Amino acid sequence: MSTVIDDRQDQIPAKNREESAGENHTGVENTSVEDPLQGFPTDDAVNQIKSALAEKSRLLDELTDKYKRLQADFDNFRRRSRQEREELSTVVAEKIVCDLLPVIDNFERAIANSSQDPASVTTGIEMIYRQMNNVLTKLGVEPICALGLTFDPVLHEAVMREEDSSQPDGTVIDELQKGYKVHGKVVRPSMVKVICNS
């Protein structure tokens, strides 16, 4: 097959040849020299981004200030709570001491008069004991019942066991040290002797 040279290319003006050289075979213009700012955001877009960043920065500063204020408020609350607890403990301790001072006074009187008749000393001690129990009752202290009841590990501490088939297993038969509750809370369990038939 022979090659045919197209003489028509020579007949196209130079300007048109440059334009046709700028086209590719698909008919789309070939832009070898691109706009250097193509793909960059416009001034409006940049201003919008700057405005959004400024708003986010303002919001961050506002939230940071709010967090710092909340932290300071919480620290102040914690300090006030601790101080109030300490003051309340002091007031409670003063009340207890004031309630117990008359009992101490009566003990001192009993010791000063201990040379008298032993029967009167015993009577005085019994009166002081009743006075002390009244003070403790007023403060919310109550003794724990144990004798004859079934052993309860919350209320009782078993320190001795005894076998006795005539009594039910776990029965408290002796109270070695009285237990106490304060406002329903056990502060000292009763030390007891318990039946163990196993």
CORRADA-V486485 format. One record per pair of residues at least 12 apart in sequence whose C-alpha atoms are under 6 Angstrom apart, sorted by the first residue. I is the first residue (numbers start at 0). J is the second residue. Records with the same first field share a line. If there is no record, write none. Layout:
BEGIN
I: J / J
END
This chain:
BEGIN
139: 181 / 182
140: 180 / 181
141: 179 / 180
142: 178 / 179
143: 178 / 179
146: 171 / 172
147: 171 / 172
148: 170 / 171
149: 169 / 170 / 171
150: 169 / 170 / 171
154: 188
155: 188 / 189
156: 188 / 189 / 190 / 191
157: 190 / 191 / 192
158: 191
159: 192
160: 192 / 193 / 194 / 195
161: 194 / 195
162: 194 / 195 / 196
168: 194 / 195 / 196
169: 193 / 194 / 195
170: 193 / 194
171: 192 / 193
172: 192 / 193
173: 191 / 192
174: 191
175: 190 / 191
176: 189 / 190
177: 189
END
